[in-house]
């Protein structure tokens, strides 16, 4: 079981890995001075388009046929509409490197949660145990593959 200190290091590493991916796509990134649920602001400099991002990183454990990782999301944040919209980036580290990023909007994840009756709204957090295989990532039998390493679903590379 990782210590609280180890979790802090993993969380910050995941945040910086996500920021690096946004920078590679040609977006500017910033860390808010006060963390009220937004870990990163992502800005398209050409037009000022702003996205809010919450990062939840996890270390994966090897399992037969792949690996799994558990991230915890605050349910009040997930169920509250935001403007601009909130996005989640879930970096997953396995075998000493970042292997996968699940990139999903708050709206899309909340719609999946509602449709599949996931997460107990009486609890403050929702633990998602994601199971990764070569060709799929699943939560409780539902594929999240369309969100796996798919940065272009919400952000497309900027032409320079």
Secondary structure, 3 states (H helix, E strand, C coil): CCCHHHHHHHHHHHHHHHHHHHHHCCCEEECCCCCCCCCEEEEECCCCEEEEEEECCEECEEECCEEEEEEEEEHHHHHCCCCCCEEEEEEEEECCEEEEEEEEEHHHHHHHHHHHCCCCCCCCEEEEEEEEECCEEEECCEECHHHECCHHHCCCCCCC
